[in-house]
Amino acid sequence: MDQDKREPDGGLYRSDTHGRTWVQRGNAAAKNSIGIRDASIRTIKFDPRNPDRLMVGTYEYGIWISDNAGSTWTPSSIATGDVKCISYKASDPDVQYIGYGSTVRQSLDNGRTWKVVYTDGQRQSITCVQADRIVPTTIWALTSGGKLIRSLDEGRTWSIAVTIKPISPRFIYQDDQVPGHLFIFTRTAGIIDVDTDANAWQDISGGLKKYRGGLTIYGVEVTPGTPTVWTLATKYGILQSFDRGSTWKVIPTTVSPGTSAIRSIALNHRDPREMLITIGTRLHRSTDAGETWSMVNIPTTRVPNMVIFDPDRVDRLFVGTFYVKPS
């Protein structure tokens, strides 16, 4: 078969067998149009009320929505462009926020349509948006220039909370045990702790700098509890902290630290000793916190850049893929 006529092997893959077998999910594109199978996945979000309802942000095709656990998909009103993160309002999951270009956008109908609630006057890109989990009317957004902006009225008005160094965020986390703080896990610059009450920030990446490649973060898992546990997939390997980044330990994998990038990580929310990672196009699974591993191939030529457990069914897993142009 001609290479150009092959079905695209991107988008989303699902396993209903706890990772043993994988099937690409999504309706094929109509002639002369795009579809979810072509997409590079940026983020996967589950509706808090119905885990069969998924919303994904893509690198090139905006936002897509599935009501049947990924079997079929429809585009939202934003069907082009890069959407890196999606955030649900904690008190009303029908409301979501995204960064799109230099705007923050809000949906009031569960992702189908979107309206602009903020445009950056300096045309800086909105790199991530986070709806506050504790104060539902508060929205946070980060710009490519390092401005952390805040709305206290669900997006109607905005102000600069603090300006930090320009970073590219991977994940923003609010820890219930540390009120008034946002922890920003970046793609290439470690971790930033923002004190939103004092409008101040500090780089807390000192411990990561001990590991070559530790500042390059591909995936983040936060396990709430006492203590809260941070587990990172990094260019160095898997690193885990029980003291919010002051110290780290290395989780052993099938590869030597620093030799192969671990592109994603997921922990079983019912048993955090079970962890999944992706290296190349293989899924690696451990049930004993990294002591032993099993492997299975994911049937794609693209980079599996995220793996995630279904919130209700630990036997159901999802992998998002990303197209990387050959060098």
C-alpha positions as CSV (number, residue, x, y, z in Angstrom):
1,M,0.0,0.0,0.0
2,D,1.2,3.5,-0.8
3,Q,2.6,5.2,2.3
4,D,0.4,8.3,1.7
5,K,-2.8,6.2,1.5
6,R,-2.3,4.3,4.8
7,E,-4.7,5.0,7.6
8,P,-3.1,7.4,10.1
9,D,-2.0,5.7,13.3
10,G,-2.2,8.8,15.6
11,G,-4.8,10.1,17.9
12,L,-6.0,8.0,20.9
13,Y,-5.6,4.3,21.7
14,R,-7.7,2.4,24.3
15,S,-7.1,-0.8,26.2
16,D,-10.0,-2.6,27.9
17,T,-7.6,-5.4,29.1
18,H,-5.4,-3.5,31.6
19,G,-2.9,-2.6,28.9
20,R,-2.4,-6.1,27.4
21,T,-4.0,-5.2,24.0
22,W,-4.5,-1.8,22.4
23,V,-7.0,-0.5,19.7
24,Q,-6.9,2.9,18.0
25,R,-10.1,4.7,18.7
26,G,-12.0,7.3,16.7
27,N,-14.0,7.7,13.6
28,A,-12.0,7.8,10.4
29,A,-11.9,11.2,8.6
30,A,-14.2,11.8,5.7
31,K,-12.6,12.4,2.3
32,N,-10.6,15.6,2.1
33,S,-11.1,16.3,5.8
34,I,-9.3,15.7,9.1
35,G,-10.2,13.3,11.9
36,I,-9.1,12.5,15.4
37,R,-6.9,9.6,14.1
38,D,-4.7,12.2,12.4
39,A,-4.3,14.3,15.6
40,S,-1.3,14.8,18.0
41,I,-2.8,14.7,21.5
42,R,-1.9,17.4,23.9
43,T,-4.2,16.6,26.8
44,I,-7.0,14.2,27.8
45,K,-9.7,15.1,30.3
46,F,-12.6,13.1,31.7
47,D,-16.0,14.6,32.6
48,P,-16.0,14.4,36.4
49,R,-19.7,13.1,36.3
50,N,-19.3,10.7,33.4
51,P,-15.9,9.1,32.6
52,D,-17.2,7.9,29.2
53,R,-17.2,11.5,28.2
54,L,-13.8,12.6,27.1
55,M,-12.4,15.9,25.9
56,V,-9.0,16.1,24.2
57,G,-6.9,19.1,23.2
58,T,-4.7,18.5,20.1
59,Y,-1.7,20.1,18.6
60,E,-3.3,21.0,15.3
61,Y,-7.1,20.3,15.3
62,G,-8.4,22.1,18.4
63,I,-10.7,20.3,20.8
64,W,-12.5,17.0,20.2
65,I,-15.3,15.4,22.3
66,S,-16.4,11.8,22.7
67,D,-19.4,10.5,24.6
68,N,-18.6,6.8,24.4
69,A,-15.1,6.4,25.9
70,G,-13.4,7.4,22.7
71,S,-15.1,5.1,20.1
72,T,-16.4,8.1,18.1
73,W,-15.5,11.8,18.2
74,T,-16.9,15.2,17.2
75,P,-15.0,18.5,16.9
76,S,-16.0,21.4,19.1
77,S,-16.4,24.9,17.7
78,I,-12.6,25.1,18.0
79,A,-11.5,22.6,15.4
80,T,-8.1,24.0,14.5
81,G,-5.0,25.1,16.4
82,D,-3.1,24.1,19.4
83,V,-4.8,23.4,22.8
84,K,-2.4,22.4,25.5
85,C,-4.6,22.2,28.5
86,I,-8.3,22.0,29.5
87,S,-9.6,22.9,33.0
88,Y,-13.0,22.0,34.5
89,K,-14.7,24.3,36.9
90,A,-14.8,22.4,40.2
91,S,-18.4,23.4,41.2
92,D,-19.9,23.1,37.7
93,P,-18.3,20.6,35.2
94,D,-20.4,22.0,32.3
95,V,-17.9,25.0,32.5
96,Q,-14.4,24.6,31.1
97,Y,-11.5,27.0,30.4
98,I,-8.6,26.7,27.8
99,G,-5.8,28.8,26.5
100,Y,-6.0,29.3,22.8
101,G,-3.5,31.5,21.1
102,S,-3.3,34.8,23.1
103,T,-6.8,34.3,24.6
104,V,-8.4,32.5,27.5
105,R,-11.7,30.9,26.4
106,Q,-14.7,29.7,28.4
107,S,-17.3,27.0,27.5
108,L,-20.6,27.0,29.3
109,D,-22.0,23.9,27.4
110,N,-19.5,21.2,28.1
111,G,-17.0,22.1,25.5
112,R,-19.2,22.4,22.4
113,T,-18.8,26.2,22.0
114,W,-16.3,28.6,23.3
115,K,-16.1,32.4,23.9
116,V,-13.2,34.7,24.6
117,V,-13.0,36.0,28.2
118,Y,-9.4,37.4,28.0
119,T,-7.1,38.6,25.3
120,D,-3.5,39.4,26.2
121,G,-2.6,42.9,25.3
122,Q,1.0,42.0,24.5
123,R,-0.1,39.1,22.3
124,Q,1.6,36.6,24.5
125,S,0.4,33.1,24.2
126,I,-1.7,31.6,27.0
127,T,0.2,28.5,27.8
128,C,-2.0,27.0,30.5
129,V,-5.3,27.7,32.3
130,Q,-6.3,26.4,35.7
131,A,-9.7,26.8,37.3
132,D,-9.2,27.1,41.1
133,R,-10.3,23.9,42.9
134,I,-10.9,25.7,46.2
135,V,-12.5,29.0,45.1
136,P,-14.7,28.2,42.1
137,T,-14.9,31.8,40.8
138,T,-11.1,32.1,40.5
139,I,-9.3,31.3,37.3
140,W,-5.5,31.3,36.7
141,A,-3.7,31.6,33.4
142,L,-0.1,31.7,32.5
143,T,1.4,33.5,29.5
144,S,4.4,32.7,27.4
145,G,6.1,35.8,28.8
146,G,5.8,34.5,32.4
147,K,2.8,36.5,33.6
148,L,0.5,34.6,35.9
149,I,-2.9,36.4,35.6
150,R,-5.9,35.9,37.8
151,S,-9.7,36.4,37.5
152,L,-11.8,36.5,40.6
153,D,-15.1,36.6,38.8
154,E,-15.1,33.6,36.4
155,G,-13.2,35.4,33.6
156,R,-15.0,38.8,33.5
157,T,-12.0,40.8,34.8
158,W,-8.3,40.0,35.0
159,S,-5.2,41.2,36.8
160,I,-1.6,40.2,36.9
161,A,-0.9,38.2,40.1
162,V,2.9,37.8,39.7
163,T,5.4,37.8,36.9
164,I,7.8,34.8,36.8
165,K,10.4,33.8,34.3
166,P,9.2,32.7,30.9
167,I,8.4,29.0,31.2
168,S,6.4,26.3,29.3
169,P,4.1,24.6,31.8
170,R,3.4,20.9,31.7
171,F,1.0,20.8,34.6
172,I,-0.3,23.1,37.3
173,Y,-1.3,21.7,40.7
174,Q,-3.1,23.0,43.7
175,D,-2.3,21.1,46.9
176,D,-5.2,21.2,49.5
177,Q,-2.5,20.9,52.2
178,V,-0.7,24.0,51.1
179,P,-3.4,26.6,50.5
180,G,-2.5,29.7,48.6
181,H,0.1,28.0,46.4
182,L,0.3,26.8,42.8
183,F,2.9,24.3,41.8
184,I,3.9,24.7,38.2
185,F,5.7,21.7,36.7
186,T,7.4,22.9,33.5
187,R,8.5,21.2,30.4
188,T,12.2,22.1,30.5
189,A,12.8,24.2,33.6
190,G,11.8,22.1,36.6
191,I,9.2,23.2,39.2
192,I,8.0,26.7,40.2
193,D,6.2,27.3,43.5
194,V,3.9,30.4,43.4
195,D,2.6,31.9,46.6
196,T,-0.6,33.4,45.4
197,D,-1.3,35.2,48.7
198,A,2.1,37.0,48.7
199,N,2.2,37.3,44.9
200,A,5.7,35.8,44.9
201,W,7.4,32.7,43.4
202,Q,10.5,30.6,43.8
203,D,12.2,27.9,41.8
204,I,12.2,24.7,43.8
205,S,14.1,22.6,41.3
206,G,17.3,22.3,43.3
207,G,16.8,18.6,44.0
208,L,16.1,17.8,40.4
209,K,19.3,19.4,39.2
210,K,21.2,16.5,40.7
211,Y,19.9,14.3,38.0
212,R,21.1,15.0,34.4
213,G,17.9,15.7,32.4
214,G,15.8,15.9,35.6
215,L,14.6,19.4,34.7
216,T,13.0,18.1,31.5
217,I,9.6,16.8,32.6
218,Y,7.4,14.8,30.3
219,G,4.7,13.6,32.7
220,V,3.5,14.3,36.2
221,E,1.5,12.2,38.7
222,V,0.4,13.7,42.0
223,T,-0.9,11.3,44.7
224,P,-2.7,13.3,47.4
225,G,-2.3,12.2,51.0
226,T,0.0,12.5,53.9
227,P,2.4,12.9,52.5
228,T,1.5,14.1,49.0
229,V,3.7,12.2,46.5
230,W,5.0,13.7,43.3
231,T,6.1,11.2,40.6
232,L,7.7,12.5,37.5
233,A,8.6,11.1,34.1
234,T,11.8,13.0,33.1
235,K,14.6,12.9,30.6
236,Y,16.6,11.2,33.3
237,G,14.1,8.6,34.4
238,I,11.3,8.3,37.0
239,L,11.9,10.5,40.0
240,Q,9.7,10.5,43.1
241,S,9.4,13.0,46.0
242,F,7.6,12.7,49.3
243,D,8.4,16.2,50.5
244,R,7.2,18.5,47.6
245,G,10.5,18.4,45.7
246,S,13.1,18.9,48.5
247,T,14.5,15.4,47.9
248,W,14.0,12.8,45.2
249,K,14.5,9.1,44.8
250,V,15.0,7.2,41.6
251,I,12.4,4.5,40.6
252,P,14.2,1.7,38.7
253,T,13.0,0.9,35.2
254,T,14.0,-1.4,32.3
255,V,16.5,1.2,31.1
256,S,19.5,2.9,32.7
257,P,18.9,6.4,34.0
258,G,19.5,9.1,31.3
259,T,19.7,6.7,28.4
260,S,16.0,6.8,27.2
261,A,13.4,9.5,27.7
262,I,10.3,8.3,29.6
263,R,7.6,10.1,27.8
264,S,4.6,9.6,30.1
265,I,3.6,8.1,33.4
266,A,0.4,7.0,35.1
267,L,-0.3,5.6,38.6
268,N,-3.2,3.4,39.5
269,H,-5.4,5.7,41.7
270,R,-6.5,2.6,43.7
271,D,-3.0,1.1,44.1
272,P,-0.2,3.6,43.5
273,R,2.3,0.8,43.5
274,E,1.1,0.1,40.0
275,M,2.7,2.4,37.5
276,L,2.7,2.7,33.7
277,I,5.3,4.4,31.6
278,T,6.0,4.7,27.9
279,I,9.5,4.3,26.3
280,G,9.6,4.4,22.5
281,T,6.3,2.8,21.4
282,R,6.2,0.3,24.3
283,L,4.1,0.5,27.4
284,H,6.0,-0.7,30.5
285,R,4.0,-1.8,33.5
286,S,5.0,-2.4,37.1
287,T,2.8,-3.6,40.0
288,D,5.5,-3.3,42.7
289,A,6.6,0.4,42.5
290,G,9.3,-0.3,39.9
291,E,10.9,-3.5,41.2
292,T,9.8,-5.5,38.2
293,W,8.3,-4.6,34.8
294,S,6.4,-6.1,31.9
295,M,6.2,-4.7,28.4
296,V,3.7,-4.6,25.5
297,N,3.9,-2.8,22.1
298,I,1.4,-0.1,21.3
299,P,0.5,-0.4,17.6
300,T,1.6,3.1,16.4
301,T,4.7,4.6,14.8
302,R,4.1,7.9,16.7
303,V,5.3,8.9,20.1
304,P,3.0,7.7,22.9
305,N,3.2,10.9,24.9
306,M,0.6,10.3,27.6
307,V,-1.0,7.3,29.3
308,I,-3.9,7.6,31.7
309,F,-6.2,5.3,33.7
310,D,-10.0,5.6,33.4
311,P,-11.2,7.2,36.6
312,D,-13.8,4.4,37.2
313,R,-12.2,1.4,35.6
314,V,-8.6,0.5,36.2
315,D,-8.7,-2.1,33.5
316,R,-9.4,0.6,30.9
317,L,-6.4,2.7,29.8
318,F,-5.9,5.4,27.3
319,V,-2.7,6.4,25.4
320,G,-2.4,9.7,23.4
321,T,0.1,9.9,20.6
322,F,2.1,12.7,19.1
323,Y,3.6,13.0,15.6
324,V,7.3,13.9,15.6
325,K,8.7,14.8,12.2
326,P,11.7,12.5,11.4
327,S,15.0,14.3,11.7
